[in-house]
Amino acid sequence: MSGPLLVLVAVVVVAVVVIRRFRGEPLNARDLFVPPAVLVGIGAHTLVTEVRPGGADLAWVLAGAAAGLLLGALRGLTPRLFVRDGHLWQRYTGWTLLVWAASAAVNAGLGALAAAADTPEQIRPMTLSIGVSLLGEAITLGLRARTTGAPFAPERDSLLDRLPRRTGDEVL
């Protein structure tokens, strides 16, 4: 997948996640951890196979990852958790939006510092930055959810679960 296409995929994934969470949604483990894991995986793959950072460049990758993880963890403190239909739900708040904005500002600042240090832009894949930030949020939110004593929401069927399955000539 090309760089611009990966960025588009990352933006779409984040937009869907954020919109759903502002509306309020059941909190289940798959929806909490899969999007950040996918984005981190794509970003790390891009970094290792296409960029291959070394030395000072790796320091910028680690600084960005640490900032993203910490700001994501802070953002994980802001959603409202509540029980509906016997399981946990979450809803983003205004504070969540404020921490998203602060995260964007910090990332822009790190990007400017990295550029001033002549670090190539490819060293900081957007998919990795967003994924690490969402991972920090997921870890904090998951820990908060566990302390409520309420169960996570049951898993929903995915699009793949809705496709017909064939065994021989029979459609199940």
C-alpha positions as CSV (number, residue, x, y, z in Angstrom):
1,M,0.0,0.0,0.0
2,S,1.3,3.5,-0.9
3,G,2.1,6.1,1.7
4,P,-0.8,8.5,0.8
5,L,-3.3,5.5,0.8
6,L,-2.1,4.5,4.3
7,V,-2.6,8.0,5.5
8,L,-6.1,8.0,4.1
9,V,-6.9,4.6,5.7
10,A,-5.6,5.9,9.0
11,V,-7.7,9.1,8.8
12,V,-10.8,7.2,7.9
13,V,-10.3,4.7,10.8
14,V,-9.7,7.5,13.3
15,A,-12.8,9.5,12.0
16,V,-15.0,6.5,12.4
17,V,-13.8,5.7,15.8
18,V,-14.1,9.3,17.1
19,I,-17.6,9.9,15.6
20,R,-18.9,6.6,17.1
21,R,-17.4,7.4,20.5
22,F,-18.8,10.9,20.7
23,R,-22.2,9.5,20.0
24,G,-21.7,6.9,22.7
25,E,-21.2,3.2,22.0
26,P,-20.9,-0.1,23.8
27,L,-17.4,-0.7,25.1
28,N,-16.1,-4.0,24.0
29,A,-12.5,-5.2,23.9
30,R,-12.3,-5.8,20.1
31,D,-13.4,-2.2,19.3
32,L,-11.1,-0.8,22.0
33,F,-7.9,-2.6,21.0
34,V,-8.1,-3.7,17.3
35,P,-7.9,-0.2,15.7
36,P,-4.8,0.9,17.5
37,A,-3.1,-2.5,17.0
38,V,-3.8,-2.4,13.3
39,L,-2.5,1.2,13.0
40,V,0.6,0.5,15.1
41,G,1.3,-2.6,13.0
42,I,0.9,-0.7,9.7
43,G,3.1,2.1,10.9
44,A,5.8,-0.2,12.3
45,H,5.8,-2.2,9.1
46,T,6.2,1.0,7.0
47,L,9.0,2.2,9.3
48,V,10.9,-1.1,9.2
49,T,10.5,-2.0,5.6
50,E,10.5,1.4,3.8
51,V,12.4,3.8,6.1
52,R,14.8,1.8,8.2
53,P,15.6,4.5,10.8
54,G,18.9,4.4,12.7
55,G,20.7,6.5,15.3
56,A,19.2,9.9,15.8
57,D,16.2,9.1,13.6
58,L,15.3,6.3,16.0
59,A,15.4,8.7,18.9
60,W,12.7,10.8,17.1
61,V,10.6,7.7,16.6
62,L,10.8,6.8,20.3
63,A,10.2,10.4,21.4
64,G,7.0,10.6,19.3
65,A,5.9,7.2,20.5
66,A,6.4,8.1,24.1
67,A,4.5,11.4,23.7
68,G,1.7,9.7,21.8
69,L,1.4,6.9,24.4
70,L,1.3,9.4,27.3
71,L,-1.2,11.8,25.6
72,G,-3.4,8.8,24.6
73,A,-3.3,7.6,28.2
74,L,-4.4,11.0,29.4
75,R,-7.2,11.0,26.8
76,G,-8.3,7.6,28.1
77,L,-9.2,9.3,31.4
78,T,-11.7,11.6,29.7
79,P,-14.5,9.5,28.3
80,R,-17.6,9.0,30.4
81,L,-18.1,5.3,31.3
82,F,-21.6,4.1,32.1
83,V,-23.7,0.9,32.3
84,R,-26.5,0.4,29.8
85,D,-28.2,-2.9,28.9
86,G,-26.1,-4.6,31.6
87,H,-22.7,-3.8,30.1
88,L,-20.3,-0.9,29.7
89,W,-20.7,2.0,27.3
90,Q,-18.4,5.0,26.7
91,R,-19.0,8.5,25.4
92,Y,-16.3,11.0,24.6
93,T,-16.6,14.4,26.3
94,G,-15.5,17.9,25.6
95,W,-12.3,17.1,27.7
96,T,-11.6,14.3,25.2
97,L,-11.7,16.8,22.3
98,L,-9.4,19.2,24.3
99,V,-6.8,16.4,24.8
100,W,-7.1,15.4,21.1
101,A,-6.2,19.1,20.3
102,A,-3.3,19.1,22.7
103,S,-2.1,15.8,21.2
104,A,-2.2,17.3,17.7
105,A,-0.3,20.4,19.0
106,V,2.4,18.3,20.7
107,N,2.8,16.1,17.6
108,A,3.1,19.2,15.4
109,G,5.7,20.6,17.8
110,L,7.7,17.3,17.7
111,G,7.4,17.3,14.0
112,A,8.8,20.9,13.8
113,L,11.7,20.0,16.1
114,A,12.4,16.9,14.1
115,A,12.4,18.8,10.8
116,A,14.7,21.4,12.3
117,A,17.1,18.6,13.2
118,D,17.0,17.5,9.5
119,T,15.1,14.3,10.3
120,P,13.2,13.0,7.2
121,E,9.4,13.2,7.5
122,Q,9.1,9.5,6.7
123,I,10.6,8.8,10.1
124,R,7.3,9.7,11.7
125,P,4.6,7.6,10.0
126,M,1.2,9.1,10.7
127,T,-0.3,5.6,11.1
128,L,2.2,4.8,13.8
129,S,1.6,8.1,15.7
130,I,-2.1,7.7,15.6
131,G,-2.0,4.0,16.5
132,V,0.3,4.6,19.5
133,S,-1.9,7.4,20.8
134,L,-5.0,5.2,20.4
135,L,-3.2,2.4,22.2
136,G,-2.4,4.6,25.2
137,E,-6.1,5.6,25.3
138,A,-7.2,1.9,25.0
139,I,-4.9,0.8,27.9
140,T,-6.1,3.5,30.2
141,L,-9.8,3.1,29.3
142,G,-9.5,-0.7,29.6
143,L,-8.1,-0.4,33.1
144,R,-10.8,2.1,34.0
145,A,-13.4,-0.2,32.7
146,R,-12.1,-3.1,34.7
147,T,-12.3,-1.2,37.9
148,T,-16.1,-0.6,37.4
149,G,-16.9,-4.2,37.9
150,A,-19.3,-4.0,35.0
151,P,-18.7,-6.4,32.0
152,F,-17.4,-5.2,28.7
153,A,-20.1,-5.2,26.0
154,P,-20.5,-8.4,24.0
155,E,-18.8,-8.6,20.6
156,R,-20.8,-7.7,17.6
157,D,-20.8,-9.5,14.3
158,S,-18.2,-8.1,11.9
159,L,-18.8,-7.6,8.2
160,L,-16.9,-10.9,7.6
161,D,-19.2,-12.8,9.9
162,R,-22.2,-11.8,7.7
163,L,-20.7,-13.2,4.5
164,P,-22.1,-16.6,3.4
165,R,-19.7,-19.5,4.1
166,R,-19.3,-22.4,1.8
167,T,-18.6,-26.0,2.6
168,G,-18.7,-28.0,-0.6
169,D,-21.8,-26.8,-2.5
170,E,-23.7,-25.9,0.6
171,V,-24.1,-22.3,1.8
172,L,-24.3,-22.2,5.6
